[in-house]
């Protein structure tokens, strides 16, 4: 299906930009909003913050909107850590207000970008969507609350919606801390990349284009399941394994692993993708070896954003 109008919140961010590109490639129109354009030339972006929800609603009311992709948020556990109420205001209150706009305007699909961190420190074993969340940070708790609101509005108000529990996203235009981006930039500059880590800690990276593919699959599905779906690459990698892949792609990379721990240290060994495959027909396409090569080839990132 093409020709739809889709509101994309966080439209200047990593996931939002990838979704906009994917929508445009198939003939859909993205109505992108964000509180900043990060200094880029981005004529397709409307600058609005979640504090301007009335203006956002008026913007949507100007023309029919078929779906909302809600990617705008405080975007990681390490951001705004010392201001938990700000996290709640941006990640929970704004989600509720967007859902209510969808309810009142009859918008037919709501895709919420949640996070794998909702599961907390799980340890060994396969993680499926039936596992109870145990959020360890205000950020994780805000995502649990957002998921609950999406399910509530689907069940009680008939707003079709789904939450995608996305693991660590990498790719062009990532601004938050990312080891992969540091490796690429340091290699280009002839610098070493020093990564504090536990060499046995498991990582689950996913390329942003695969995330955009999962979001479009959620927009296209004839029906959505109640609840949440895992979105990841299907690879469980330690940092020594990540470093080995990066060195093969970028022989100039000088990566030094030192004793330390990840800023988001909850242990999560493996994720089931059976539910999203059955519900949406989605599977990841890019293992880290291919995704990292594509990321390295895309650097430096262009400042101008295609409309």
SVG drawing of the C-alpha trace seen along z (x, -y; Angstrom):
<svg xmlns="http://www.w3.org/2000/svg" viewBox="-13 -26 59 46">
<polyline fill="none" stroke="black" stroke-width="0.4" points="0.0,0.0 1.3,-3.5 0.2,-7.1 -0.4,-7.3 0.3,-10.2 2.3,-9.2 3.2,-11.4 6.8,-10.6 7.7,-12.1 11.4,-12.4 11.7,-13.0 15.2,-14.4 16.5,-11.5 18.2,-8.2 15.1,-6.1 12.8,-8.9 15.1,-9.7 15.3,-6.1 11.5,-5.7 11.1,-8.9 13.5,-7.6 11.7,-4.2 8.3,-5.8 9.4,-8.2 11.0,-5.3 7.6,-3.6 5.4,-6.7 4.2,-7.5 4.4,-10.9 6.0,-11.5 4.9,-14.4 8.0,-14.8 8.1,-16.7 10.9,-17.2 12.0,-19.8 15.3,-20.4 16.8,-19.9 20.3,-19.4 21.5,-22.3 20.7,-20.4 19.1,-21.5 15.8,-19.7 12.9,-21.4 10.6,-18.4 10.7,-18.8 8.3,-20.9 10.0,-22.0 7.6,-21.4 8.2,-20.1 5.8,-18.0 5.2,-21.1 3.4,-22.4 0.9,-19.6 -2.0,-21.9 0.0,-23.1 0.9,-19.6 -2.8,-18.6 -3.7,-21.5 -0.9,-20.5 -2.4,-17.0 -6.0,-18.3 -4.9,-20.3 -5.1,-17.1 -5.9,-13.4 -3.3,-11.3 -3.4,-7.6 -0.8,-6.5 1.5,-7.7 5.1,-6.4 6.1,-7.6 9.9,-7.7 10.3,-11.0 11.5,-10.6 14.3,-10.8 16.1,-8.1 18.3,-6.1 18.9,-5.1 22.0,-7.4 20.2,-10.5 18.5,-12.8 19.3,-10.2 19.4,-12.9 16.0,-14.3 13.5,-11.4 10.4,-13.7 11.5,-15.1 11.8,-11.6 8.2,-10.9 7.0,-14.1 8.5,-13.5 8.1,-9.7 4.8,-9.1 2.7,-12.2 3.4,-13.0 2.7,-9.4 -0.7,-9.6 -1.6,-12.8 -0.6,-11.5 -2.7,-8.4 -5.6,-10.6 -5.2,-12.7 -5.2,-9.4 -8.4,-8.5 -10.2,-11.8 -9.0,-12.2 -9.7,-8.5 -6.0,-7.8 -5.9,-4.2 -2.5,-2.9 -0.1,-3.8 3.5,-2.4 5.4,-3.1 9.2,-2.7 9.9,-1.0 13.1,0.6 14.6,3.9 15.6,2.3 12.1,2.8 13.0,6.4 15.7,5.4 18.5,7.7 17.3,11.1 20.5,13.1 20.6,16.4 17.8,17.7 15.6,16.7 13.6,13.6 10.1,13.6 7.4,11.0 5.6,12.9 8.4,12.3 7.4,9.7 9.2,6.3 11.5,5.3 12.6,1.8 15.8,0.7 15.8,-2.9 13.3,-5.8 13.8,-5.5 12.9,-1.8 9.9,-2.5 8.7,-5.2 8.8,-2.7 6.8,-0.2 4.2,-2.9 4.1,-3.9 3.5,-0.3 0.7,0.0 -0.9,-3.1 -0.7,-1.8 -2.4,1.4 -5.0,-0.4 -6.0,-2.7 -6.1,0.4 -8.3,2.4 -10.5,-0.3 -10.7,-2.9 -10.1,-1.0 -6.8,-2.7 -4.8,0.0 -1.4,-0.1 1.7,1.9 4.9,1.4 8.3,2.4 11.0,3.4 14.0,2.4 17.6,3.3 20.7,1.1 20.3,-0.8 23.2,-2.0 23.5,-3.7 23.8,-7.1 22.8,-10.1 23.0,-8.4 23.9,-11.2 23.8,-9.3 26.8,-7.3 27.6,-4.5 30.7,-2.4 30.3,-1.7 30.2,-5.3 33.3,-6.0 35.2,-3.2 34.4,-4.6 35.3,-8.2 38.4,-7.3 39.7,-5.1 39.2,-7.9 41.1,-10.3 43.9,-7.8 42.9,-7.6 42.5,-4.5 39.1,-3.7 39.1,-2.8 36.1,-0.8 35.5,0.0 33.7,3.4 33.2,6.7 34.4,9.1 31.6,11.5 28.8,9.0 26.2,9.7 25.3,7.0 22.4,6.9 23.0,4.4 20.5,3.7 21.0,1.5 18.5,-1.3 17.3,-0.2 16.1,3.1 14.3,1.1 12.6,-1.0 11.6,2.2 10.0,3.5 8.1,0.2 6.8,0.3 5.8,4.0 3.7,2.8 2.2,0.1 1.3,2.6 0.0,5.5 -3.7,6.2 -4.1,6.6 -1.9,6.0 -1.4,8.1 -2.1,6.6 1.1,5.9 4.7,5.6 7.1,7.3 10.9,7.8 12.9,6.1 16.6,7.1 19.2,8.6 19.1,12.1 22.9,11.8 24.3,12.1 27.8,10.6 30.4,9.8 32.5,6.7 35.6,8.7 33.5,10.2 32.2,6.8 35.8,5.5 36.9,8.4 34.1,7.6 34.9,3.9 38.6,4.6 37.7,6.8 35.6,4.1 38.0,1.2 41.6,2.5 42.7,-1.0 40.6,-0.6 42.7,-0.5 40.3,0.8 41.5,1.2 39.2,3.0 39.8,2.1 38.2,3.2 34.8,1.6 31.1,2.0 28.5,0.8 26.4,-2.3 23.3,0.0 24.6,3.1 21.5,5.3 22.3,8.7 20.1,10.0 21.4,13.1 19.0,13.8 15.7,12.6 12.9,14.5 11.7,13.1 9.0,15.8 6.2,13.4 7.1,10.6 7.7,13.1 4.3,14.6 2.5,11.3 4.2,9.0 6.2,11.3 9.3,9.4 12.9,10.7 16.1,8.8 18.3,8.6 21.6,7.1 24.0,9.0 26.6,6.7 29.3,7.5 27.1,6.1 25.4,3.3 28.7,2.0 30.2,1.9 27.1,0.0 27.5,-2.4 31.2,-3.0 30.5,-3.6 27.9,-6.3 30.3,-8.3 30.7,-11.2 27.0,-11.7 25.4,-14.3 24.0,-17.3 21.3,-17.8 18.3,-15.5 16.4,-14.4 12.7,-15.6"/>
</svg>
